[in-house]
């Protein structure tokens, strides 16, 4: 039973973390559309996830969606100013 408790608290098994990893993999493969979907999925689970916001902002910037990139960057900075 203790093994399950450890797994439950392991960040690597957190669904949002897994979605961010999937998004990062898709970004590396050049599939920005799928990466955006995974970052959005991570944000549905944790709207203040700064890593997901930063990743999404990067995707938006690469797609020249600058107003959307600015909005997610502002949100990330409001959550974690440093």
C-alpha positions in Angstrom: 0.0 0.0 0.0 2.9 2.4 0.7 4.0 2.0 -2.9 0.6 3.4 -4.1 0.9 6.3 -1.7 4.3 7.2 -3.1 3.0 6.9 -6.7 0.1 9.2 -5.8 2.5 11.9 -4.6 5.0 11.5 -7.5 5.0 14.5 -9.8 5.8 12.2 -12.7 2.4 10.6 -12.3 0.5 13.9 -12.1 -1.8 14.1 -15.1 -0.9 17.8 -15.8 2.8 17.0 -15.7 2.3 14.1 -18.1 0.4 16.5 -20.4 3.2 19.0 -20.3 5.7 16.2 -21.2 3.5 15.2 -24.1 3.2 18.8 -25.2 7.0 19.2 -25.1 7.5 16.0 -27.1 5.1 17.2 -29.7 6.8 20.6 -29.9 10.1 18.9 -30.4 8.5 16.8 -33.2 7.2 20.0 -34.8 3.5 19.3 -34.1 2.6 22.6 -32.6 -1.1 22.0 -32.9 -1.0 18.8 -30.8 1.4 20.5 -28.4 -1.1 23.3 -27.9 -3.8 20.7 -27.2 -1.7 19.1 -24.5 -0.7 22.4 -22.9 -4.4 23.4 -22.8 -5.2 20.0 -21.3 -2.7 20.6 -18.5 -4.2 24.1 -17.9 -7.7 22.6 -17.5 -6.3 20.5 -14.7 -4.4 23.4 -13.1 -5.1 26.9 -14.6 -2.2 28.4 -12.7 0.4 25.9 -14.0 3.2 28.3 -15.0 5.1 25.6 -17.0 2.0 25.0 -19.1 1.4 28.7 -19.5 5.0 29.3 -20.6 4.8 26.4 -23.1 1.5 27.7 -24.5 3.0 31.1 -24.8 5.9 29.7 -26.8 3.6 27.9 -29.1 1.5 31.1 -29.7 4.7 33.1 -30.4 5.9 30.5 -32.9 2.5 30.8 -34.6 2.7 34.6 -34.6 -0.4 34.7 -32.3 1.2 37.5 -30.3 -1.9 38.8 -28.4 -2.6 35.3 -27.1 1.1 34.9 -26.2 1.1 38.2 -24.4 -2.0 37.2 -22.4 -0.6 33.8 -21.2 2.7 35.5 -20.4 1.0 38.1 -18.3 -1.0 35.4 -16.5 2.2 33.4 -15.8 4.0 36.5 -14.5 1.1 37.4 -12.2 1.3 33.9 -10.7 5.1 33.7 -10.5 6.7 37.2 -10.9 10.2 35.9 -10.4 
